[in-house]
């Protein structure tokens, strides 16, 4: 069931999202922020959640939604604002999203596990689903282990389950941090009662932590899709999309009568989505040279930027995040080539002259699963996102991150040896660094560079240290409107130093020729 839900979600996801910086936040909104703050505070004293259609503050925003805030504004009143610069709520309206009791949320987490178990046991008849008092007693008596499940199961499907547990709370009025314990609860229930294998250390880490990462992203995207003011076909397809993406949120809405309720105003926080869809030819070489050996495939690249990182406002978890994924068709069962991204946990905006920055603490998720290497990691660390206008139509964007990796996985020193159902990777920990540059020249040429670097120390598996790097320079030329054509070159290299064996050094290159469609400030409009 996890696999079916995840694949359906990916089909939906691949039709919706991908973002690059382009000129996404170069526009200028020439408004008086202080005047709007005063207007909004006055309105909030009369009605804390006025109908946006009749709100003069929203009308003021609506007239100027094509640009960003001026470089010099007074941010002392940002915490009093109810709306972002696009006229959308900064927080879910609590009048329409009351907080359920903790035991009710726990019950929904348990029902989610019970539903998955019933499908595994009585429809697919999986061996691991043959559980009972004997298996439960064995799990409690024997204790925990590091399991041998394949990479995709541990680093994609388990986090996907964790996202469902997280959303059981998030969709019932709980905040980001309040929802996190329920992801742990769901994982513990499954480890002890949902399967007859011993509970595993790696699952109790991956399922909640990466599940929280995916869960908040799913919740934010679902809130952008939902609109309780709509009816008919529009309402049906919105609810269906959320049901596929987050079944636990759909189930909560069903029990609460939200599937059919009608409101006269927006009730969920919404942020702008900048997305790009990229598709094209993908060549993977056996080594560093471009040659006949290797693979050829159709690649679909998807990147999503949620929220404006340069809007002056108070910040809470995941008001801004970036998510990238690559889907490769024609290389076997490893269709999901990568999922990587980060979301802000805590931060603030800083401006020095024309240089605008978002600084803070970020959570990272990395998932690389291809026929050359497997790499998964959880990371936390500081980051800086910046924009420097060079001229009226040219800007330089940079993202710089450093992080501690408390837990991750890396394929063994000789690469992938078994892609079926057995673990062919080591459990590792260490550190990572990320750097991204995007230089947009006059809106017609876009130059970008992405670099990743990891240091890993193996603590379960073949002892030793590994150093892995990926660099991706690319160039895109706009041919008309928001359509561009481009070329990307990727270099993957690894240096592995096992304690008891000879070191291994490898390099692989890839090339992509692609067509790109950029969609700026995408919204699911009524």
N, C-alpha and C positions, 0 to 999 in steps of 0.2 A: 504493500500500500504506500510506503514511503516513496518508493521508486515511481509509482504511477502519479502520485501527487506532485512530485518534484518535476517530472517530465512535462506534465500538463502546465505547471507554472512556467517552466522555461519557454514553452511555445508561446504562451501569453506574453511573457517578459520580453522575448526577442522581437516582438512586433511593436513594442512600445518605446524602449529606452536606448539612448546613447548620447552622451554629451561631451563636448570639448569646449575650451574656453572661448575661442573665436573672439567676437566682440560682445560677448554675452553681458558684461557688466560695464561697458564703456559709456553707455548712454547717461544723460544727465537729467535729473528731475529738479527743476528750479522751483523749489517750494520753501515755504517758511515752516521749518520743523517745529519751532517753538509755538507758533500760532496754532498749528495742528494739535500739538500736545495740550495746549490750554483748552481748545475746543473739545478735544476728546475727554479730558478730565471733567469738564462741565457736563458733557453728555453722560459720562459714566455715573455721575452723582444722581442723574435723573433716571437712567436706565442702564445697568451695567452691560447689557448685551442687546443693543438696539438693532432693529432690522437694518441690515446693510443697504437695502434698496432705498431707504429714506434717510440715511445718515449723511449729513453734509460733509463729515470727515471723509467718508468713503467716496463721496462724489468728488471731493477735491483730489483724492488719489486717482480716481478713475480718469480724470482729465489729463493726468500726467504719467501714465503707466509705461511710457516708452523710454524712460531714462532713469538714472540713479541719482542718489542724493548729492548735493553739492559738497565740495571738498571741505568747507568749514561750516560745521553745525554744532549747536549746543546739545550734548548728549546727556546732560544731567537729568533729563526727565524720561529717559528711555524705559525705565522700569514701570512707568505709569501708563505706557502705551498699550492698547488692546489690539491694535492692528499693525501689520507690517506695511512697508512702503507700497505694496501692491493692493492694499485694502483688504487683506485677508486676516483672519484671527491669528493672534500669536499663541493662543492656548485653546484647547478644547473648551467649549462652553459647559461648565459643570452642571448647569440647570438641565441640560439634555443628556448628560453623561454621568449619572450618579454612581457613586462607588459601592460595589456589591460587597457583601460580607466575605471575609477571607475563606470561610469554610465552603461558601458557594463556588468561589474560584477554584479551590482545591478539588471540589467535586467535579468540576468541568475538566480539570487536568486529568483526573482519574478516568473520566468517561472517554477522553481522547485516547488514553492508553488502552482502555478496554476495547474501544472500537478498532484500533489498529491490531490488537491481539486477535480479536474475533476474525478479522479478515485474513490475517496470517495463518491462523489455525484452521478455520473452517472453509475457507475458499482456496487458499494456496497450499495448505497442509504442509507448511515448512517444518522441518525437523526441530529447529530451535524453539518452535512455539508449543511443543509438547511439554507443558508445565503442569505442576501440581504440588501437593504438600511435600513430596519427596525432594523435588528440585528446589523448592523454596528453603527447606531445611538445610539442604546441601549448601546453598548459597550463603546462608547466615552462618553455618558452621565452618565452612572452608575459608571464606573471605575473598579478597579481591586479587585480581591478576591483570597483566597487560595482555590484551586480546590479540588475535592474529587475523582479524577481519581485513578485507582488502581496503585499499586507500580511499576509494570513492565512498564506501559505506561509512568509514570513520570520520572523514573530513568533509563530506557533503550531506549525506542523508541523516546522520545523527544531528548535525547542527540545524538541518531543516526541521527535525522533530522538536528540537529545543525552541525554535522560533514559534512553533505552534503552542507549546506550553507557556511561553512568555506572553503571547497574544491572548491567552485565556484570561490573564489578569489585565493586560493593557487595554483590552476592549471593554473592561468592566470598571473603568474609572481610576485605575491605578497608574501611578507615574512610572517613568522609566526605572528608577531604582527600586520602587515598591514591587515592580513586576519580576525583577530578577530572581528572587527566592523561589518563585513558582516554576521557573525553568529548571532549577536544581531539584525541586520536588518531583517534577515529571520524570527527570532522568533517573533519580533514585528508585522510583516506582518501577520503571521499566527494567532497570538493571537487576532488581531483586525478584520481580514477579512476572515480567513480560517475556522472558526467554530462559531456557534451561542451562545456558552457559553461565559461568561465574561472572559476577559484576566486575567491570573493568575500570581501572584507573583512568585510562585515556578517554573513555566515554563520559565519565563524570566531570571531566574537564572540557572536552570538545562540545558536548551537547548543550550545556548551559552557556558557556562563554561565547562561542561562535553563534549559538542560538539566540542570544541576546542581541548580537550584532545584526543578524538577519531579521530577527523579530521586530526590532525597532524600525528597520528599513521597510519591511512589509507593512507595518502599521502606518508609517508616514505615507507610503504610496497608496495604501487603502483609503486613508483619509482624503487624499487628493482626488481619488476616484468617486467616493461616496458623496451624494448630495441628497439630503432628506427633503429637499424642496421639489424634487422631480417626481414624475409619475410615468406610467406607460412603459414603452420599450426602453427609453433612456434609463429609467429606474431599474428595470429588469436586468439589463446588461451590466450596469454598475454593480448591482448586488452579486451577479454571477461571477464577475471578475474577482471580487473580493472573496467569494466562496472558494474559488480555485486557488487563489494566492494564500489565504489564511482561513482554513476551514473552522478553526476555533473562534475566530471573530464572527464569521457568518452564523455559527451555532449560537453564540451569545446574542446576536441581533435577533435571531429567530425567537429565542426564549423571551427576550425583552420586548417583543413586538415592534422592533425598530425597522424590520423589513418593509412594513407598510405605513409607518408613521409619516406624517407630513408636518413640516415646520415652516415657519414664515421667514426664517433667517438661517444663515450658515451656522453649523454647530461644531465643526472640526477645524483644527489648525491646518492651514494649507500654505505651501511655499512654492515658489516658481521651480519648474523643472526645465533645465537645459539639456537637450539630448540630441544625439547624432546616431544615425544608422549607417553602418559601413559594411559593405560586402565586396568580395573580390577573390582573386586568385591567390593561393597560399602555397608557397614552395618551402619545404623543409629539407635541408641538405644533410647528408650523412656526416659531414665534417664542416670545416670552415669555408671550403670552396663551393661555388655553384656548379653542380654537376648533375648527371642523370640519376645517380643514386639518391635515395630519399623518397619523399612522398609529395603528391600534388593533391590539393583539395580546395573546396569552396569554403571560405572563411567568412563568418558574420561576426563583426566586432560591435559590442554594445557598451557604451559608457553613459553613466547618468550622474549629473550634478543636481543635487537637491538643495535649494536655498541659496541666497545671495551671501557669499562670505564677506562682502565688503559693505553690507548694510550696517549702519551704526545702531546697535540695539544690545540689550542684555541677552546672554546666551544660555541655553540649556542643552542637554544631550541630544545630538543628532539634528539640531536646527540646520546644520550643514553636513552633508556627506557626499562622497564620491564613490561610485561602484562601477567596475569594469568587468566585462566577461567576453570571452571568445568562444564561439561554437565552430567546430570544424566538421565538415561533412565529406566523407570519402576516405577516412583513415581508420575505419573499424568502429568498435564500440565506444572509444574514448571521444565522444562528441564534445563534452564540456572541457575545453582545453585549459581555461583558467577562469577564476573568479577572484578578484582582488579589489580591495577598497578600504576606506577609512571613514570614520565619523567622529565629529568633535564631541568630547565629553564635558569639557569645561574650557572657556576661553573668553577673549575680549577683543574688540577692534581697536586698532591704533592707527593714527595717521600722522605722517611727518611730511609736510609739503604736499606733493602730489603722490607720494608713496602711501598706499593703503594696505593694511595688513590685518589678518586674523591670526592671532596666536593662541595657543592653548594646548591642552592634553587630548590626545586622540587614541581611539581604539582601532586596530588594524586586523583584517582577515586576509590571508593569502591561500589560494588553492590552485596549484598547477598540476595538471594531470594529463600527460601526453605520453607518447611512446618512447621518449628520451629520458624523462625524469619525472618524479613525483615530489612535490614540495608543498607542505601545508604548515601554516604558522598562525599563532595568536600573538599579538604584540600590543604594547602600550607605551606611549612616549610623547614627547613634545613635538610640536610642528608649527610651521609658519607658512601661511598662504598669502601671497602678495600680488599687487598689481601696480605697475609703473607706467603711466601714459608717456609715450615718447613723442607723440604728436596728436593731432585731432583724431586721426584714424589708425594709429599704430600704438600698440601696447605690449608690454612684456609681463607675462604671468610666471610666477615661480611657486612651487610647492616643495618644501624641505621638511623631512621628517626623520626622526631617530627613535628607535624603540627597543625595549627589552622584550625578548621572546621567552616567556616562561615555559612554553610547551609548543612543540612542533613535530614534524616528520620529514624525513628526507630519504629518497630511494638509496639503496645500498651502493657500495663503491663501484661495482661493475654495472650499475644501471638496473633497469627493470628486467627481472628474470621470469616473473610469473604475473600475468595480468588477469588471472581468473578470480579466485576467492581467497587467496592466501596472502598474508602480509609479506611484502617484499621491500620494506622500508624500515629505517631505524627511528626510534623516538628520540628527539633532540630538544635542546634549549640553547639560547644564545642571545644574539642581538641582530638588528637589521637597520638599514638606512634606505631612504627613498628620496629621489629628487626628480622633479618634473619642471620642464621649461616649455612655454608656448609663446611664440613671437608672431603676432599677427601684423602683417604689413599692408596697410591700406585696405584691409578687408578682402584682398585678392590672393595673397600668398600667406600660408601658415606654416611656420617651421616649429617643430616640437622635438623634445628629447625626454626620454624616460629612462631612469636608471634605478635598479634595485641591487642591494648587496646584503648578503646574510653571512654571519658567522654562526656555525652550529657546533655544539659539543654533544656527542652521543652519550645518553645515559641508559638506554635500553637497546641492545643490538651490538653491532660491531664497534668497539671502542675506538675513539679517535676524534679528530676535528675536521670540519669541512668548511670551505669558503665558496660561496656560489654568487655569481653576478649575472645580471641581465641588463643590456643596454638596447634602447630602441629609438634611433633617430628616424624622423619621417618628414615629408614635405607634402603639402596639398595645395592645389591651384583651383580657385573658384572658377567655374565655367559659366554659371548663370544662377541668379537668385542665391539659394542656400545649398546648391549642389556643387561638389568639388570632386576632382580626381587626384589621386595621390600615390605615393610610394613609401613603403616602410622597410627598413632593414633591421633585423634583430640578431644580436650575438648573445648566446648563452655560454657561460664557461663555468667550470667547477674544478677546484683543487681539493682533493680529499687525502687526508693523512691518517690512515688507520694505524692504531698503535702496534699491531702485530703483523702487518702486511706492508708491501710496497705502496708508495703513494700512487694516486691515479689522477691524471690531468686530462680534461676533455673540453673541446670547443665545438659548438654547433651554430650554424647560421640559418636564418630564415629570411624570406623576402615576401612582401605582399604588394600587389597592385590592386587598388581599390577605388570604388565609387562611394562618395560620402554625401549624406543628406543631414543637414543641421537643422534642428527645430528649436527655436529659442523661446523660453518662457512658456513651455507647453502646459496647457491646462485642459482638463476634461470639462469643456464648457457645456452649459445647458443649451 
